[in-house]
Amino acid sequence: MDSVGDDAAPITTDAGGWLEDAREALDEADHDAALFRARYGLQFAGEALGYARAEQDAVDRATLRDRAAVLTDRARAVADDLKPYPTTDPARDLGWYVRIEGEV
């Protein structure tokens, strides 16, 4: 399946270079960039798989709705759990909180 009828939703087998970029960043010990690039590429892969499943009528809307509700609830719970931790740079500050609490 090369593409679907929607021009905004192409389905390709091309990785888009994200995996290779992530590997290069990992080789350079830039772990933040490697994780970002890998996750960014996975977004495209997930979207393409979703379109492919929809084209093949392999989608159960009720199940998707339920999964979306569960994910939204989990995301809200994480956000609520982080409220007591003031940060100016979340990536750095939350890492320090984890380390400090681990030591305690």
TORFI-952315 format. One record per residue: x, y, z of N, C-alpha, C, O in turn; residue number from 1; residue in one letter. Coordinates in steps of 0.1 Angstrom, whole numbers, padded with zeros to 4 digits. Example, Ala and Ser with C-alpha at 12.3 -4.5 7.8 and 13.67 -1.06 7.14 Angstrom:
<lumses>
- 0132	-0057	0078	0123	-0045	0078	0132	-0033	0078	0142	-0033	0085	1	A;
- 0128	-0022	0071	0137	-0011	0071	0129	0000	0079	0134	0011	0080	2	S;
</lumses>
This chain:
<lumses>
- 0008	-0012	0000	0000	0000	0000	0009	0012	0000	0015	0015	0010	1	M;
- 0009	0020	-0011	0018	0031	-0012	0012	0044	-0005	0018	0051	0002	2	D;
- -0001	0046	-0007	-0008	0057	-0001	-0023	0055	-0001	-0028	0046	-0007	3	S;
- -0029	0063	0007	-0044	0063	0008	-0049	0074	0000	-0041	0083	-0006	4	V;
- -0062	0075	-0002	-0068	0085	-0010	-0066	0099	-0005	-0065	0109	-0013	5	G;
- -0064	0101	0008	-0061	0114	0014	-0047	0118	0011	-0037	0111	0016	6	D;
- -0044	0129	0004	-0031	0133	0001	-0023	0137	0013	-0011	0137	0013	7	D;
- -0030	0141	0024	-0023	0145	0036	-0019	0133	0044	-0013	0135	0055	8	A;
- -0022	0121	0040	-0019	0109	0048	-0012	0099	0040	-0017	0087	0038	9	A;
- 0000	0102	0035	0007	0092	0027	0012	0080	0036	0016	0082	0048	10	P;
- 0012	0069	0031	0018	0057	0038	0029	0052	0029	0028	0048	0018	11	I;
- 0041	0052	0035	0053	0048	0028	0061	0038	0037	0058	0037	0049	12	T;
- 0070	0031	0031	0079	0023	0038	0092	0030	0042	0101	0024	0047	13	T;
- 0093	0043	0038	0105	0050	0041	0105	0055	0055	0095	0059	0060	14	D;
- 0117	0053	0062	0118	0056	0076	0120	0071	0078	0119	0076	0089	15	A;
- 0122	0079	0067	0123	0093	0068	0137	0098	0074	0139	0110	0076	16	G;
- 0146	0088	0076	0159	0092	0082	0159	0094	0097	0170	0096	0103	17	G;
- 0147	0093	0103	0147	0095	0118	0154	0085	0126	0161	0088	0135	18	W;
- 0153	0072	0121	0160	0062	0129	0175	0064	0127	0183	0062	0137	19	L;
- 0180	0067	0115	0194	0069	0113	0199	0081	0121	0210	0081	0127	20	E;
- 0191	0092	0121	0195	0104	0129	0196	0100	0144	0205	0105	0151	21	D;
- 0186	0092	0149	0186	0088	0163	0199	0080	0166	0205	0081	0176	22	A;
- 0202	0071	0157	0214	0062	0159	0227	0071	0159	0236	0069	0167	23	R;
- 0228	0081	0150	0239	0090	0150	0240	0097	0163	0251	0099	0169	24	E;
- 0229	0103	0168	0229	0110	0180	0233	0101	0192	0241	0105	0201	25	A;
- 0229	0089	0192	0232	0079	0202	0247	0076	0202	0254	0075	0212	26	L;
- 0253	0075	0190	0267	0072	0188	0275	0084	0193	0287	0082	0198	27	D;
- 0270	0096	0192	0276	0108	0197	0274	0111	0212	0278	0121	0217	28	E;
- 0267	0101	0219	0263	0102	0233	0254	0114	0236	0253	0119	0247	29	A;
- 0246	0118	0225	0236	0129	0227	0223	0121	0229	0215	0120	0220	30	D;
- 0221	0117	0242	0210	0108	0245	0196	0116	0243	0186	0110	0239	31	H;
- 0196	0128	0247	0184	0136	0246	0179	0137	0231	0168	0135	0228	32	D;
- 0189	0140	0222	0185	0141	0208	0182	0128	0202	0173	0127	0194	33	A;
- 0188	0117	0207	0185	0104	0202	0171	0100	0205	0164	0095	0197	34	A;
- 0167	0102	0218	0154	0099	0222	0143	0108	0215	0133	0102	0211	35	L;
- 0146	0120	0213	0137	0129	0206	0135	0125	0192	0124	0124	0187	36	F;
- 0146	0122	0185	0145	0118	0171	0138	0105	0169	0130	0103	0160	37	R;
- 0141	0095	0178	0134	0082	0177	0119	0084	0180	0111	0078	0172	38	A;
- 0115	0091	0190	0101	0093	0193	0094	0101	0182	0083	0098	0179	39	R;
- 0101	0111	0177	0095	0119	0166	0092	0110	0154	0081	0111	0148	40	Y;
- 0101	0101	0150	0099	0092	0139	0088	0082	0142	0080	0079	0133	41	G;
- 0087	0078	0154	0076	0068	0158	0063	0075	0156	0053	0067	0153	42	L;
- 0062	0088	0158	0049	0094	0156	0044	0092	0141	0032	0089	0139	43	Q;
- 0053	0094	0132	0050	0092	0118	0046	0078	0115	0037	0075	0107	44	F;
- 0054	0069	0121	0051	0054	0119	0038	0051	0124	0030	0044	0118	45	A;
- 0034	0055	0136	0021	0053	0142	0010	0058	0134	0000	0052	0132	46	G;
- 0012	0070	0129	0002	0077	0120	0000	0069	0108	-0012	0066	0103	47	E;
- 0011	0065	0101	0010	0057	0089	0003	0043	0091	-0006	0039	0083	48	A;
- 0006	0037	0102	-0001	0024	0106	-0016	0026	0108	-0024	0018	0104	49	L;
- -0019	0037	0115	-0033	0041	0117	-0041	0042	0104	-0052	0037	0103	50	G;
- -0035	0050	0095	-0041	0052	0082	-0043	0039	0074	-0053	0036	0068	51	Y;
- -0032	0030	0075	-0033	0017	0068	-0044	0008	0074	-0052	0002	0067	52	A;
- -0045	0008	0087	-0056	0000	0094	-0070	0006	0090	-0079	-0002	0088	53	R;
- -0071	0019	0089	-0084	0025	0085	-0087	0021	0071	-0099	0018	0068	54	A;
- -0078	0021	0062	-0080	0018	0048	-0084	0003	0047	-0092	0000	0038	55	E;
- -0080	-0005	0056	-0083	-0019	0055	-0095	-0023	0064	-0098	-0034	0066	56	Q;
- -0102	-0012	0069	-0113	-0014	0078	-0110	-0023	0090	-0118	-0031	0094	57	D;
- -0098	-0021	0095	-0094	-0029	0107	-0094	-0021	0119	-0086	-0023	0129	58	A;
- -0103	-0011	0120	-0104	-0002	0131	-0117	-0003	0138	-0128	-0003	0132	59	V;
- -0116	-0005	0151	-0128	-0005	0159	-0129	0008	0167	-0121	0010	0176	60	D;
- -0138	0017	0162	-0139	0030	0168	-0141	0030	0183	-0136	0039	0190	61	R;
- -0150	0021	0188	-0152	0021	0202	-0140	0017	0210	-0137	0023	0221	62	A;
- -0132	0008	0205	-0119	0005	0212	-0110	0017	0212	-0103	0019	0222	63	T;
- -0109	0023	0201	-0100	0035	0200	-0105	0046	0209	-0096	0053	0216	64	L;
- -0118	0048	0210	-0123	0058	0219	-0120	0055	0233	-0115	0064	0241	65	R;
- -0121	0042	0237	-0118	0038	0251	-0103	0039	0254	-0099	0044	0265	66	D;
- -0095	0036	0244	-0080	0037	0246	-0076	0052	0248	-0068	0055	0256	67	R;
- -0083	0060	0240	-0080	0075	0240	-0084	0080	0254	-0076	0088	0260	68	A;
- -0095	0076	0259	-0099	0080	0273	-0090	0076	0283	-0086	0084	0292	69	A;
- -0085	0063	0283	-0075	0058	0293	-0062	0066	0292	-0057	0070	0302	70	V;
- -0057	0068	0280	-0045	0076	0278	-0046	0090	0283	-0037	0095	0289	71	L;
- -0057	0096	0281	-0060	0110	0285	-0060	0110	0301	-0054	0119	0307	72	T;
- -0066	0101	0307	-0067	0100	0321	-0053	0098	0327	-0049	0104	0337	73	D;
- -0045	0089	0321	-0031	0087	0325	-0023	0099	0324	-0015	0102	0333	74	R;
- -0024	0106	0313	-0016	0119	0311	-0020	0129	0321	-0011	0136	0327	75	A;
- -0033	0130	0324	-0037	0140	0335	-0032	0136	0348	-0028	0145	0356	76	R;
- -0031	0123	0351	-0026	0118	0364	-0011	0122	0365	-0007	0126	0376	77	A;
- -0004	0120	0355	0010	0123	0355	0012	0138	0357	0020	0143	0365	78	V;
- 0005	0146	0350	0005	0161	0351	0002	0165	0366	0008	0174	0371	79	A;
- -0008	0159	0371	-0012	0162	0385	-0001	0158	0395	0001	0165	0405	80	D;
- 0005	0147	0393	0016	0142	0402	0028	0152	0401	0035	0152	0411	81	D;
- 0030	0159	0390	0041	0167	0389	0039	0181	0394	0048	0189	0395	82	L;
- 0026	0185	0397	0023	0199	0401	0031	0203	0414	0035	0215	0414	83	K;
- 0034	0194	0424	0041	0199	0435	0056	0201	0433	0063	0206	0442	84	P;
- 0061	0199	0421	0075	0200	0418	0077	0212	0409	0076	0211	0396	85	Y;
- 0080	0224	0415	0082	0236	0406	0095	0234	0398	0105	0229	0403	86	P;
- 0094	0239	0385	0106	0238	0377	0107	0250	0368	0097	0256	0365	87	T;
- 0119	0253	0364	0122	0263	0354	0126	0256	0341	0124	0261	0330	88	T;
- 0133	0245	0342	0137	0237	0331	0133	0222	0334	0141	0215	0341	89	D;
- 0121	0218	0330	0116	0205	0334	0125	0193	0331	0126	0185	0340	90	P;
- 0132	0193	0320	0140	0182	0317	0151	0180	0327	0155	0169	0332	91	A;
- 0157	0192	0331	0168	0192	0341	0163	0190	0355	0167	0181	0362	92	R;
- 0153	0198	0358	0148	0199	0372	0142	0186	0377	0144	0181	0388	93	D;
- 0133	0180	0368	0127	0168	0372	0137	0156	0373	0135	0147	0381	94	L;
- 0147	0157	0365	0158	0147	0366	0165	0148	0380	0168	0138	0386	95	G;
- 0167	0160	0384	0173	0162	0397	0164	0157	0409	0168	0151	0418	96	W;
- 0151	0160	0407	0141	0155	0417	0142	0140	0418	0142	0134	0429	97	Y;
- 0143	0133	0407	0143	0118	0407	0156	0114	0414	0156	0105	0422	98	V;
- 0167	0120	0411	0180	0117	0417	0180	0119	0432	0184	0111	0440	99	R;
- 0175	0131	0436	0175	0135	0450	0166	0125	0458	0170	0120	0469	100	I;
- 0154	0123	0453	0145	0114	0460	0150	0100	0460	0147	0092	0470	101	E;
- 0157	0095	0450	0163	0082	0450	0174	0081	0461	0175	0070	0467	102	G;
- 0181	0092	0463	0192	0092	0474	0185	0091	0487	0190	0085	0497	103	E;
- 0174	0099	0489	0167	0099	0502	0161	0086	0505	0155	0084	0515	104	V;
</lumses>
